[in-house]
């Protein structure tokens, strides 16, 4: 369990933290406050994990003609991914900011859809 950034009670589960985004924040079961992991952090965790696998695969696995470095990189990236999510900071938010983030997200999704349909 992870601490709520508002009341500091350990009430947020790992699954809640992993899914806590600006549009769908985690809710504390003690004080009902909302919190999220910044998008920059969550995107960076995934990007760094993928980059580690690609880097090791291209620069170590290919020259050695061996899948072993890539398999080790996958295991290392998995541990890195889990560890970074464990230490990621939850930030408090409120319902007005969540509503604003959802509106912005809907607009962005609509623009992407229009761009796809326009081709």
Secondary structure as UniProt FT lines:
FT   STRAND          2..3
FT   TURN            5..7
FT   STRAND          10..12
FT   HELIX           14..19
FT   STRAND          26..27
FT   TURN            29..31
FT   STRAND          34..37
FT   HELIX           39..56
FT   HELIX           57..61
FT   HELIX           62..64
FT   HELIX           68..87
FT   STRAND          90..93
FT   HELIX           95..118
//
